[in-house]
Amino acid sequence: MVDQLNFDDLTLREMPVKIAGEAYILREASEGGCAQYRNANLKCVRFNDNGKPVAFDGTASTDALLVSLCLFKIKTDADGEKTGEARVPEQVIRSWPDRIVKALAKQAKEISELNLEESLEDLQKQRDELDKRIEELQKESLKNEPSDTTNSSE
């Protein structure tokens, strides 16, 4: 018997944040945001000829991207009532102290269930599976090629 997956609540997880006395909401990244963050991280990885990661260049800059995808400034009226929210641009986040951005990124990864090591491991497994499939298709293709022998019965 197969268990049923049940997602009754699509509400993104969020937590209140105060920065320099201003109110913000740190919200779980959507799937699109997670994909954007993962893609940015993968662009920072260099692989050797065997497809193994050998260097990570620029991954620290992806933290500001993730925070910009998850952090929203609360807008209020003159009475302090919430009137809306606005996503905080990446440029603004890059102007903040690193200790703040690191803490926000760590929390955003946690509530968004993002883990770079797992993602790289998953991609390496996928790559290995693709390499095997490519090899199988190449072997199959060789079997189906007409033989290069010519009929010399003259």
DODRENKE-165247 format. One record per atom (N, C-alpha, C): residue number from 1; x, z, y; atom name. Coordinates in steps of 0.02 Angstrom, whole numbers. Each point is the difference from the previous one (the first is absolute). Layout:
! DODRENKE-165247
<pt pos="NUM" x="X" z="Z" y="Y" site="CA"/>
...
//
This chain:
! DODRENKE-165247
<pt pos="1" x="42" z="0" y="-59" site="N"/>
<pt pos="1" x="-42" z="0" y="59" site="CA"/>
<pt pos="1" x="44" z="0" y="63" site="C"/>
<pt pos="2" x="-19" z="-40" y="48" site="N"/>
<pt pos="2" x="38" z="-6" y="61" site="CA"/>
<pt pos="2" x="-31" z="45" y="54" site="C"/>
<pt pos="3" x="41" z="41" y="31" site="N"/>
<pt pos="3" x="-24" z="42" y="55" site="CA"/>
<pt pos="3" x="-13" z="-43" y="61" site="C"/>
<pt pos="4" x="-47" z="20" y="40" site="N"/>
<pt pos="4" x="-18" z="-35" y="61" site="CA"/>
<pt pos="4" x="39" z="28" y="58" site="C"/>
<pt pos="5" x="29" z="-45" y="40" site="N"/>
<pt pos="5" x="30" z="22" y="63" site="CA"/>
<pt pos="5" x="-57" z="7" y="51" site="C"/>
<pt pos="6" x="0" z="54" y="36" site="N"/>
<pt pos="6" x="-53" z="12" y="47" site="CA"/>
<pt pos="6" x="29" z="21" y="67" site="C"/>
<pt pos="7" x="-10" z="-41" y="51" site="N"/>
<pt pos="7" x="24" z="14" y="67" site="CA"/>
<pt pos="7" x="-60" z="4" y="47" site="C"/>
<pt pos="8" x="-33" z="58" y="0" site="N"/>
<pt pos="8" x="-59" z="8" y="42" site="CA"/>
<pt pos="8" x="18" z="6" y="74" site="C"/>
<pt pos="9" x="58" z="26" y="15" site="N"/>
<pt pos="9" x="19" z="14" y="69" site="CA"/>
<pt pos="9" x="59" z="-44" y="20" site="C"/>
<pt pos="10" x="-12" z="-47" y="45" site="N"/>
<pt pos="10" x="52" z="-45" y="25" site="CA"/>
<pt pos="10" x="32" z="25" y="65" site="C"/>
<pt pos="11" x="-16" z="61" y="18" site="N"/>
<pt pos="11" x="27" z="28" y="62" site="CA"/>
<pt pos="11" x="76" z="9" y="-8" site="C"/>
<pt pos="12" x="36" z="-24" y="50" site="N"/>
<pt pos="12" x="73" z="9" y="0" site="CA"/>
<pt pos="12" x="16" z="72" y="16" site="C"/>
<pt pos="13" x="50" z="28" y="-35" site="N"/>
<pt pos="13" x="21" z="68" y="15" site="CA"/>
<pt pos="13" x="33" z="2" y="68" site="C"/>
<pt pos="14" x="-9" z="55" y="35" site="N"/>
<pt pos="14" x="31" z="6" y="66" site="CA"/>
<pt pos="14" x="14" z="72" y="16" site="C"/>
<pt pos="15" x="44" z="9" y="49" site="N"/>
<pt pos="15" x="17" z="68" y="22" site="CA"/>
<pt pos="15" x="13" z="-1" y="75" site="C"/>
<pt pos="16" x="-19" z="54" y="35" site="N"/>
<pt pos="16" x="12" z="4" y="72" site="CA"/>
<pt pos="16" x="74" z="12" y="14" site="C"/>
<pt pos="17" x="23" z="-28" y="55" site="N"/>
<pt pos="17" x="70" z="7" y="21" site="CA"/>
<pt pos="17" x="0" z="11" y="75" site="C"/>
<pt pos="18" x="44" z="44" y="23" site="N"/>
<pt pos="18" x="11" z="10" y="72" site="CA"/>
<pt pos="18" x="72" z="-20" y="16" site="C"/>
<pt pos="19" x="7" z="-43" y="51" site="N"/>
<pt pos="19" x="66" z="-21" y="22" site="CA"/>
<pt pos="19" x="1" z="7" y="76" site="C"/>
<pt pos="20" x="45" z="41" y="24" site="N"/>
<pt pos="20" x="6" z="13" y="72" site="CA"/>
<pt pos="20" x="-68" z="18" y="31" site="C"/>
<pt pos="21" x="-39" z="40" y="-36" site="N"/>
<pt pos="21" x="-64" z="23" y="25" site="CA"/>
<pt pos="21" x="-57" z="-50" y="-8" site="C"/>
<pt pos="22" x="14" z="-59" y="-24" site="N"/>
<pt pos="22" x="-51" z="-52" y="-8" site="CA"/>
<pt pos="22" x="-26" z="0" y="-72" site="C"/>
<pt pos="23" x="-64" z="-15" y="-9" site="N"/>
<pt pos="23" x="-32" z="1" y="-66" site="CA"/>
<pt pos="23" x="4" z="-70" y="-32" site="C"/>
<pt pos="24" x="19" z="0" y="-63" site="N"/>
<pt pos="24" x="5" z="-61" y="-40" site="CA"/>
<pt pos="24" x="-32" z="13" y="-69" site="C"/>
<pt pos="25" x="-10" z="-55" y="-36" site="N"/>
<pt pos="25" x="-22" z="3" y="-69" site="CA"/>
<pt pos="25" x="50" z="-41" y="-41" site="C"/>
<pt pos="26" x="27" z="31" y="-52" site="N"/>
<pt pos="26" x="42" z="-37" y="-47" site="CA"/>
<pt pos="26" x="-45" z="-16" y="-59" site="C"/>
<pt pos="27" x="-10" z="-65" y="-12" site="N"/>
<pt pos="27" x="-47" z="-23" y="-50" site="CA"/>
<pt pos="27" x="35" z="-37" y="-56" site="C"/>
<pt pos="28" x="-26" z="9" y="-59" site="N"/>
<pt pos="28" x="24" z="-36" y="-60" site="CA"/>
<pt pos="28" x="3" z="-75" y="15" site="C"/>
<pt pos="29" x="52" z="-32" y="-22" site="N"/>
<pt pos="29" x="7" z="-72" y="10" site="CA"/>
<pt pos="29" x="-50" z="-37" y="-45" site="C"/>
<pt pos="30" x="-29" z="-53" y="27" site="N"/>
<pt pos="30" x="-43" z="-43" y="-39" site="CA"/>
<pt pos="30" x="44" z="-40" y="-49" site="C"/>
<pt pos="31" x="-31" z="-35" y="-46" site="N"/>
<pt pos="31" x="38" z="-42" y="-46" site="CA"/>
<pt pos="31" x="42" z="-51" y="38" site="C"/>
<pt pos="32" x="-30" z="-29" y="52" site="N"/>
<pt pos="32" x="37" z="-49" y="41" site="CA"/>
<pt pos="32" x="60" z="32" y="33" site="C"/>
<pt pos="33" x="-8" z="61" y="25" site="N"/>
<pt pos="33" x="56" z="36" y="31" site="CA"/>
<pt pos="33" x="53" z="16" y="-51" site="C"/>
<pt pos="34" x="-21" z="22" y="-59" site="N"/>
<pt pos="34" x="49" z="15" y="-54" site="CA"/>
<pt pos="34" x="39" z="-62" y="-19" site="C"/>
<pt pos="35" x="-34" z="-57" y="-5" site="N"/>
<pt pos="35" x="34" z="-62" y="-18" site="CA"/>
<pt pos="35" x="50" z="-20" y="54" site="C"/>
<pt pos="36" x="-21" z="7" y="63" site="N"/>
<pt pos="36" x="45" z="-16" y="55" site="CA"/>
<pt pos="36" x="63" z="44" y="-2" site="C"/>
<pt pos="37" x="-9" z="64" y="-13" site="N"/>
<pt pos="37" x="56" z="47" y="-4" site="CA"/>
<pt pos="37" x="45" z="-16" y="-60" site="C"/>
<pt pos="38" x="-30" z="-12" y="-58" site="N"/>
<pt pos="38" x="41" z="-17" y="-59" site="CA"/>
<pt pos="38" x="39" z="-64" y="10" site="C"/>
<pt pos="39" x="-33" z="-51" y="29" site="N"/>
<pt pos="39" x="34" z="-63" y="13" site="CA"/>
<pt pos="39" x="59" z="10" y="47" site="C"/>
<pt pos="40" x="-10" z="40" y="52" site="N"/>
<pt pos="40" x="55" z="14" y="47" site="CA"/>
<pt pos="40" x="58" z="33" y="-36" site="C"/>
<pt pos="41" x="-15" z="46" y="-46" site="N"/>
<pt pos="41" x="53" z="34" y="-37" site="CA"/>
<pt pos="41" x="37" z="-49" y="-46" site="C"/>
<pt pos="42" x="-37" z="-43" y="-33" site="N"/>
<pt pos="42" x="31" z="-47" y="-47" site="CA"/>
<pt pos="42" x="45" z="-50" y="36" site="C"/>
<pt pos="43" x="-17" z="-16" y="63" site="N"/>
<pt pos="43" x="43" z="-45" y="39" site="CA"/>
<pt pos="43" x="67" z="32" y="15" site="C"/>
<pt pos="44" x="4" z="66" y="-6" site="N"/>
<pt pos="44" x="62" z="36" y="14" site="CA"/>
<pt pos="44" x="45" z="6" y="-61" site="C"/>
<pt pos="45" x="-23" z="-21" y="-58" site="N"/>
<pt pos="45" x="38" z="8" y="-62" site="CA"/>
<pt pos="45" x="38" z="-64" y="-15" site="C"/>
<pt pos="46" x="64" z="8" y="-15" site="N"/>
<pt pos="46" x="41" z="-57" y="-22" site="CA"/>
<pt pos="46" x="13" z="8" y="-75" site="C"/>
<pt pos="47" x="-8" z="-55" y="-36" site="N"/>
<pt pos="47" x="9" z="0" y="-72" site="CA"/>
<pt pos="47" x="63" z="-38" y="-20" site="C"/>
<pt pos="48" x="30" z="20" y="-56" site="N"/>
<pt pos="48" x="57" z="-37" y="-25" site="CA"/>
<pt pos="48" x="-24" z="-59" y="-42" site="C"/>
<pt pos="49" x="46" z="-38" y="-29" site="N"/>
<pt pos="49" x="-18" z="-59" y="-39" site="CA"/>
<pt pos="49" x="-43" z="16" y="-61" site="C"/>
<pt pos="50" x="5" z="62" y="-23" site="N"/>
<pt pos="50" x="-40" z="21" y="-58" site="CA"/>
<pt pos="50" x="-68" z="27" y="21" site="C"/>
<pt pos="51" x="-15" z="-1" y="64" site="N"/>
<pt pos="51" x="-64" z="24" y="24" site="CA"/>
<pt pos="51" x="-5" z="74" y="10" site="C"/>
<pt pos="52" x="56" z="35" y="-3" site="N"/>
<pt pos="52" x="0" z="73" y="10" site="CA"/>
<pt pos="52" x="12" z="15" y="73" site="C"/>
<pt pos="53" x="-36" z="50" y="28" site="N"/>
<pt pos="53" x="11" z="17" y="70" site="CA"/>
<pt pos="53" x="70" z="30" y="9" site="C"/>
<pt pos="54" x="36" z="-25" y="50" site="N"/>
<pt pos="54" x="67" z="24" y="13" site="CA"/>
<pt pos="54" x="9" z="29" y="70" site="C"/>
<pt pos="55" x="-46" z="-14" y="45" site="N"/>
<pt pos="55" x="7" z="26" y="68" site="CA"/>
<pt pos="55" x="-69" z="4" y="33" site="C"/>
<pt pos="56" x="-6" z="51" y="42" site="N"/>
<pt pos="56" x="-61" z="9" y="39" site="CA"/>
<pt pos="56" x="21" z="-1" y="73" site="C"/>
<pt pos="57" x="-23" z="-50" y="37" site="N"/>
<pt pos="57" x="21" z="-7" y="69" site="CA"/>
<pt pos="57" x="-61" z="-3" y="46" site="C"/>
<pt pos="58" x="-10" z="53" y="39" site="N"/>
<pt pos="58" x="-55" z="1" y="48" site="CA"/>
<pt pos="58" x="-63" z="35" y="-23" site="C"/>
<pt pos="59" x="3" z="34" y="-57" site="N"/>
<pt pos="59" x="-61" z="33" y="-24" site="CA"/>
<pt pos="59" x="-23" z="56" y="46" site="C"/>
<pt pos="60" x="45" z="30" y="38" site="N"/>
<pt pos="60" x="-20" z="54" y="46" site="CA"/>
<pt pos="60" x="-47" z="-26" y="53" site="C"/>
<pt pos="61" x="8" z="-62" y="19" site="N"/>
<pt pos="61" x="-44" z="-27" y="53" site="CA"/>
<pt pos="61" x="-72" z="-9" y="-24" site="C"/>
<pt pos="62" x="-11" z="2" y="-65" site="N"/>
<pt pos="62" x="-68" z="-8" y="-25" site="CA"/>
<pt pos="62" x="-43" z="62" y="10" site="C"/>
<pt pos="63" x="31" z="58" y="11" site="N"/>
<pt pos="63" x="-38" z="61" y="12" site="CA"/>
<pt pos="63" x="-43" z="-7" y="63" site="C"/>
<pt pos="64" x="28" z="-27" y="53" site="N"/>
<pt pos="64" x="-38" z="-9" y="62" site="CA"/>
<pt pos="64" x="-58" z="-48" y="-11" site="C"/>
<pt pos="65" x="11" z="-51" y="-40" site="N"/>
<pt pos="65" x="-54" z="-46" y="-17" site="CA"/>
<pt pos="65" x="-57" z="37" y="-34" site="C"/>
<pt pos="66" x="16" z="39" y="-51" site="N"/>
<pt pos="66" x="-51" z="36" y="-37" site="CA"/>
<pt pos="66" x="-39" z="48" y="47" site="C"/>
<pt pos="67" x="37" z="36" y="41" site="N"/>
<pt pos="67" x="-33" z="47" y="46" site="CA"/>
<pt pos="67" x="-47" z="-39" y="47" site="C"/>
<pt pos="68" x="22" z="-58" y="23" site="N"/>
<pt pos="68" x="-43" z="-39" y="45" site="CA"/>
<pt pos="68" x="-63" z="-25" y="-34" site="C"/>
<pt pos="69" x="3" z="-8" y="-65" site="N"/>
<pt pos="69" x="-59" z="-21" y="-38" site="CA"/>
<pt pos="69" x="-48" z="57" y="-14" site="C"/>
<pt pos="70" x="24" z="62" y="7" site="N"/>
<pt pos="70" x="-39" z="59" y="-20" site="CA"/>
<pt pos="70" x="-18" z="47" y="57" site="C"/>
<pt pos="71" x="33" z="-5" y="57" site="N"/>
<pt pos="71" x="-10" z="48" y="54" site="CA"/>
<pt pos="71" x="-45" z="-27" y="55" site="C"/>
<pt pos="72" x="-51" z="40" y="17" site="N"/>
<pt pos="72" x="-49" z="-19" y="51" site="CA"/>
<pt pos="72" x="-5" z="55" y="53" site="C"/>
<pt pos="73" x="2" z="-21" y="63" site="N"/>
<pt pos="73" x="-8" z="48" y="55" site="CA"/>
<pt pos="73" x="-74" z="8" y="14" site="C"/>
<pt pos="74" x="-21" z="63" y="6" site="N"/>
<pt pos="74" x="-71" z="14" y="13" site="CA"/>
<pt pos="74" x="-12" z="-7" y="74" site="C"/>
<pt pos="75" x="-51" z="-40" y="17" site="N"/>
<pt pos="75" x="-21" z="-9" y="69" site="CA"/>
<pt pos="75" x="-57" z="48" y="14" site="C"/>
<pt pos="76" x="3" z="32" y="58" site="N"/>
<pt pos="76" x="-52" z="48" y="18" site="CA"/>
<pt pos="76" x="-26" z="-15" y="71" site="C"/>
<pt pos="77" x="-60" z="25" y="13" site="N"/>
<pt pos="77" x="-28" z="-6" y="68" site="CA"/>
<pt pos="77" x="22" z="60" y="41" site="C"/>
<pt pos="78" x="-26" z="5" y="61" site="N"/>
<pt pos="78" x="19" z="54" y="46" site="CA"/>
<pt pos="78" x="-19" z="69" y="-27" site="C"/>
<pt pos="79" x="-49" z="3" y="-44" site="N"/>
<pt pos="79" x="-21" z="64" y="-30" site="CA"/>
<pt pos="79" x="39" z="16" y="-64" site="C"/>
<pt pos="80" x="46" z="-43" y="-19" site="N"/>
<pt pos="80" x="39" z="12" y="-60" site="CA"/>
<pt pos="80" x="-34" z="-23" y="-64" site="C"/>
<pt pos="81" x="-56" z="-36" y="7" site="N"/>
<pt pos="81" x="-35" z="-25" y="-59" site="CA"/>
<pt pos="81" x="33" z="-65" y="-23" site="C"/>
<pt pos="82" x="6" z="-7" y="-66" site="N"/>
<pt pos="82" x="30" z="-60" y="-28" site="CA"/>
<pt pos="82" x="-43" z="-61" y="14" site="C"/>
<pt pos="83" x="33" z="-51" y="28" site="N"/>
<pt pos="83" x="-36" z="-63" y="15" site="CA"/>
<pt pos="83" x="25" z="-58" y="-42" site="C"/>
<pt pos="84" x="55" z="11" y="-34" site="N"/>
<pt pos="84" x="28" z="-54" y="-41" site="CA"/>
<pt pos="84" x="71" z="17" y="-21" site="C"/>
<pt pos="85" x="32" z="-50" y="-27" site="N"/>
<pt pos="85" x="70" z="8" y="-20" site="CA"/>
<pt pos="85" x="35" z="-67" y="5" site="C"/>
<pt pos="86" x="66" z="2" y="8" site="N"/>
<pt pos="86" x="39" z="-61" y="5" site="CA"/>
<pt pos="86" x="63" z="7" y="-41" site="C"/>
<pt pos="87" x="16" z="-52" y="-37" site="N"/>
<pt pos="87" x="62" z="1" y="-40" site="CA"/>
<pt pos="87" x="60" z="3" y="46" site="C"/>
<pt pos="88" x="49" z="40" y="-19" site="N"/>
<pt pos="88" x="60" z="8" y="41" site="CA"/>
<pt pos="88" x="48" z="-57" y="-17" site="C"/>
<pt pos="89" x="20" z="-39" y="50" site="N"/>
<pt pos="89" x="45" z="-57" y="-14" site="CA"/>
<pt pos="89" x="68" z="22" y="-26" site="C"/>
<pt pos="90" x="30" z="-42" y="-40" site="N"/>
<pt pos="90" x="65" z="14" y="-30" site="CA"/>
<pt pos="90" x="53" z="11" y="54" site="C"/>
<pt pos="91" x="-3" z="-37" y="55" site="N"/>
<pt pos="91" x="48" z="9" y="54" site="CA"/>
<pt pos="91" x="-2" z="71" y="28" site="C"/>
<pt pos="92" x="-59" z="28" y="7" site="N"/>
<pt pos="92" x="-7" z="68" y="25" site="CA"/>
<pt pos="92" x="31" z="49" y="-49" site="C"/>
<pt pos="93" x="-15" z="-10" y="-63" site="N"/>
<pt pos="93" x="27" z="45" y="-52" site="CA"/>
<pt pos="93" x="76" z="-3" y="-2" site="C"/>
<pt pos="94" x="28" z="-59" y="11" site="N"/>
<pt pos="94" x="74" z="-7" y="0" site="CA"/>
<pt pos="94" x="32" z="37" y="58" site="C"/>
<pt pos="95" x="-39" z="16" y="51" site="N"/>
<pt pos="95" x="28" z="36" y="57" site="CA"/>
<pt pos="95" x="0" z="76" y="-11" site="C"/>
<pt pos="96" x="-32" z="23" y="-52" site="N"/>
<pt pos="96" x="-4" z="72" y="-15" site="CA"/>
<pt pos="96" x="62" z="23" y="-37" site="C"/>
<pt pos="97" x="14" z="66" y="1" site="N"/>
<pt pos="97" x="57" z="26" y="-38" site="CA"/>
<pt pos="97" x="-7" z="-13" y="-75" site="C"/>
<pt pos="98" x="56" z="-14" y="-31" site="N"/>
<pt pos="98" x="1" z="-16" y="-71" site="CA"/>
<pt pos="98" x="-31" z="55" y="-43" site="C"/>
<pt pos="99" x="11" z="63" y="18" site="N"/>
<pt pos="99" x="-27" z="55" y="-40" site="CA"/>
<pt pos="99" x="-76" z="-2" y="-3" site="C"/>
<pt pos="100" x="-31" z="-23" y="53" site="N"/>
<pt pos="100" x="-74" z="-5" y="1" site="CA"/>
<pt pos="100" x="-23" z="-59" y="-42" site="C"/>
<pt pos="101" x="33" z="-57" y="8" site="N"/>
<pt pos="101" x="-18" z="-60" y="-38" site="CA"/>
<pt pos="101" x="11" z="12" y="-75" site="C"/>
<pt pos="102" x="55" z="33" y="-18" site="N"/>
<pt pos="102" x="13" z="15" y="-71" site="CA"/>
<pt pos="102" x="-55" z="45" y="-29" site="C"/>
<pt pos="103" x="-20" z="51" y="38" site="N"/>
<pt pos="103" x="-52" z="46" y="-25" site="CA"/>
<pt pos="103" x="-67" z="-36" y="-7" site="C"/>
<pt pos="104" x="-17" z="-42" y="48" site="N"/>
<pt pos="104" x="-62" z="-39" y="-4" site="CA"/>
<pt pos="104" x="2" z="-49" y="-58" site="C"/>
<pt pos="105" x="57" z="-34" y="-9" site="N"/>
<pt pos="105" x="7" z="-49" y="-54" site="CA"/>
<pt pos="105" x="-6" z="35" y="-68" site="C"/>
<pt pos="106" x="32" z="57" y="-6" site="N"/>
<pt pos="106" x="-3" z="37" y="-63" site="CA"/>
<pt pos="106" x="-73" z="18" y="-17" site="C"/>
<pt pos="107" x="-37" z="23" y="49" site="N"/>
<pt pos="107" x="-69" z="19" y="-11" site="CA"/>
<pt pos="107" x="-43" z="-62" y="-13" site="C"/>
<pt pos="108" x="13" z="-55" y="36" site="N"/>
<pt pos="108" x="-38" z="-62" y="-11" site="CA"/>
<pt pos="108" x="12" z="-26" y="-71" site="C"/>
<pt pos="109" x="62" z="4" y="-24" site="N"/>
<pt pos="109" x="15" z="-22" y="-68" site="CA"/>
<pt pos="109" x="-38" z="43" y="-51" site="C"/>
<pt pos="110" x="-3" z="65" y="14" site="N"/>
<pt pos="110" x="-33" z="45" y="-46" site="CA"/>
<pt pos="110" x="-75" z="-13" y="-3" site="C"/>
<pt pos="111" x="-34" z="-4" y="57" site="N"/>
<pt pos="111" x="-72" z="-10" y="-2" site="CA"/>
<pt pos="111" x="-19" z="-71" y="-21" site="C"/>
<pt pos="112" x="47" z="-47" y="8" site="N"/>
<pt pos="112" x="-13" z="-70" y="-21" site="CA"/>
<pt pos="112" x="24" z="-13" y="-71" site="C"/>
<pt pos="113" x="31" z="50" y="-31" site="N"/>
<pt pos="113" x="27" z="-5" y="-67" site="CA"/>
<pt pos="113" x="49" z="-58" y="-7" site="C"/>
<pt pos="114" x="44" z="-6" y="50" site="N"/>
<pt pos="114" x="52" z="-50" y="0" site="CA"/>
<pt pos="114" x="65" z="31" y="-25" site="C"/>
<pt pos="115" x="30" z="-33" y="-47" site="N"/>
<pt pos="115" x="64" z="24" y="-26" site="CA"/>
<pt pos="115" x="43" z="-61" y="-13" site="C"/>
<pt pos="116" x="50" z="-10" y="42" site="N"/>
<pt pos="116" x="42" z="-60" y="-4" site="CA"/>
<pt pos="116" x="33" z="-8" y="-68" site="C"/>
<pt pos="117" x="25" z="53" y="-29" site="N"/>
<pt pos="117" x="34" z="-6" y="-64" site="CA"/>
<pt pos="117" x="-47" z="-27" y="-54" site="C"/>
<pt pos="118" x="-61" z="25" y="-1" site="N"/>
<pt pos="118" x="-48" z="-26" y="-48" site="CA"/>
<pt pos="118" x="-14" z="-73" y="12" site="C"/>
<pt pos="119" x="-6" z="-19" y="62" site="N"/>
<pt pos="119" x="-14" z="-70" y="16" site="CA"/>
<pt pos="119" x="57" z="-45" y="-22" site="C"/>
<pt pos="120" x="62" z="21" y="13" site="N"/>
<pt pos="120" x="57" z="-40" y="-22" site="CA"/>
<pt pos="120" x="2" z="-4" y="-76" site="C"/>
<pt pos="121" x="-13" z="56" y="-33" site="N"/>
<pt pos="121" x="0" z="0" y="-74" site="CA"/>
<pt pos="121" x="-54" z="-47" y="-26" site="C"/>
<pt pos="122" x="-59" z="3" y="30" site="N"/>
<pt pos="122" x="-54" z="-43" y="-21" site="CA"/>
<pt pos="122" x="18" z="-74" y="9" site="C"/>
<pt pos="123" x="31" z="-15" y="57" site="N"/>
<pt pos="123" x="20" z="-69" y="13" site="CA"/>
<pt pos="123" x="54" z="-23" y="-48" site="C"/>
<pt pos="124" x="46" z="44" y="-17" site="N"/>
<pt pos="124" x="52" z="-19" y="-48" site="CA"/>
<pt pos="124" x="-30" z="-13" y="-68" site="C"/>
<pt pos="125" x="-49" z="39" y="-20" site="N"/>
<pt pos="125" x="-34" z="-12" y="-64" site="CA"/>
<pt pos="125" x="-37" z="-66" y="2" site="C"/>
<pt pos="126" x="-33" z="-14" y="56" site="N"/>
<pt pos="126" x="-35" z="-63" y="7" site="CA"/>
<pt pos="126" x="49" z="-59" y="-3" site="C"/>
<pt pos="127" x="58" z="8" y="33" site="N"/>
<pt pos="127" x="50" z="-52" y="0" site="CA"/>
<pt pos="127" x="25" z="-12" y="-71" site="C"/>
<pt pos="128" x="13" z="54" y="-38" site="N"/>
<pt pos="128" x="22" z="-7" y="-69" site="CA"/>
<pt pos="128" x="-51" z="-36" y="-42" site="C"/>
<pt pos="129" x="-64" z="17" y="10" site="N"/>
<pt pos="129" x="-54" z="-33" y="-37" site="CA"/>
<pt pos="129" x="-3" z="-74" y="18" site="C"/>
<pt pos="130" x="8" z="-15" y="65" site="N"/>
<pt pos="130" x="0" z="-70" y="22" site="CA"/>
<pt pos="130" x="59" z="-38" y="-29" site="C"/>
<pt pos="131" x="59" z="31" y="-1" site="N"/>
<pt pos="131" x="59" z="-32" y="-28" site="CA"/>
<pt pos="131" x="-11" z="-17" y="-74" site="C"/>
<pt pos="132" x="-31" z="46" y="-37" site="N"/>
<pt pos="132" x="-15" z="-13" y="-71" site="CA"/>
<pt pos="132" x="-49" z="-58" y="-7" site="C"/>
<pt pos="133" x="-51" z="-1" y="42" site="N"/>
<pt pos="133" x="-50" z="-53" y="-3" site="CA"/>
<pt pos="133" x="31" z="-67" y="18" site="C"/>
<pt pos="134" x="43" z="-1" y="50" site="N"/>
<pt pos="134" x="34" z="-62" y="20" site="CA"/>
<pt pos="134" x="43" z="-26" y="-58" site="C"/>
<pt pos="135" x="36" z="46" y="-32" site="N"/>
<pt pos="135" x="42" z="-19" y="-56" site="CA"/>
<pt pos="135" x="-43" z="-30" y="-57" site="C"/>
<pt pos="136" x="-57" z="31" y="-14" site="N"/>
<pt pos="136" x="-45" z="-25" y="-51" site="CA"/>
<pt pos="136" x="-25" z="-70" y="17" site="C"/>
<pt pos="137" x="-18" z="-10" y="63" site="N"/>
<pt pos="137" x="-25" z="-66" y="21" site="CA"/>
<pt pos="137" x="55" z="-52" y="-3" site="C"/>
<pt pos="138" x="62" z="19" y="17" site="N"/>
<pt pos="138" x="55" z="-47" y="-4" site="CA"/>
<pt pos="138" x="13" z="-20" y="-72" site="C"/>
<pt pos="139" x="-2" z="47" y="-46" site="N"/>
<pt pos="139" x="9" z="-15" y="-71" site="CA"/>
<pt pos="139" x="-56" z="-45" y="-25" site="C"/>
<pt pos="140" x="-61" z="15" y="20" site="N"/>
<pt pos="140" x="-58" z="-40" y="-20" site="CA"/>
<pt pos="140" x="6" z="-71" y="27" site="C"/>
<pt pos="141" x="24" z="-6" y="61" site="N"/>
<pt pos="141" x="8" z="-65" y="32" site="CA"/>
<pt pos="141" x="53" z="-41" y="-38" site="C"/>
<pt pos="142" x="53" z="33" y="-22" site="N"/>
<pt pos="142" x="52" z="-35" y="-37" site="CA"/>
<pt pos="142" x="-26" z="-26" y="-67" site="C"/>
<pt pos="143" x="-43" z="39" y="-32" site="N"/>
<pt pos="143" x="-30" z="-20" y="-64" site="CA"/>
<pt pos="143" x="-44" z="-61" y="8" site="C"/>
<pt pos="144" x="-34" z="-5" y="57" site="N"/>
<pt pos="144" x="-48" z="-53" y="11" site="CA"/>
<pt pos="144" x="31" z="-64" y="28" site="C"/>
<pt pos="145" x="64" z="2" y="18" site="N"/>
<pt pos="145" x="33" z="-60" y="26" site="CA"/>
<pt pos="145" x="11" z="-48" y="-57" site="C"/>
<pt pos="146" x="-9" z="-65" y="13" site="N"/>
<pt pos="146" x="13" z="-49" y="-53" site="CA"/>
<pt pos="146" x="75" z="0" y="-17" site="C"/>
<pt pos="147" x="14" z="-9" y="-63" site="N"/>
<pt pos="147" x="71" z="1" y="-19" site="CA"/>
<pt pos="147" x="34" z="-61" y="28" site="C"/>
<pt pos="148" x="65" z="7" y="11" site="N"/>
<pt pos="148" x="39" z="-52" y="33" site="CA"/>
<pt pos="148" x="32" z="-48" y="-51" site="C"/>
<pt pos="149" x="-28" z="-3" y="-59" site="N"/>
<pt pos="149" x="28" z="-45" y="-50" site="CA"/>
<pt pos="149" x="-34" z="-68" y="6" site="C"/>
<pt pos="150" x="39" z="-51" y="-4" site="N"/>
<pt pos="150" x="-28" z="-67" y="5" site="CA"/>
<pt pos="150" x="-5" z="-31" y="-69" site="C"/>
<pt pos="151" x="-50" z="-39" y="-10" site="N"/>
<pt pos="151" x="-11" z="-32" y="-65" site="CA"/>
<pt pos="151" x="45" z="-62" y="-4" site="C"/>
<pt pos="152" x="47" z="-1" y="-45" site="N"/>
<pt pos="152" x="48" z="-56" y="-5" site="CA"/>
<pt pos="152" x="-12" z="-38" y="-66" site="C"/>
<pt pos="153" x="-61" z="-17" y="-14" site="N"/>
<pt pos="153" x="-14" z="-38" y="-62" site="CA"/>
<pt pos="153" x="-10" z="-73" y="16" site="C"/>
<pt pos="154" x="53" z="-34" y="18" site="N"/>
<pt pos="154" x="-3" z="-71" y="15" site="CA"/>
<pt pos="154" x="28" z="-41" y="-54" site="C"/>
//
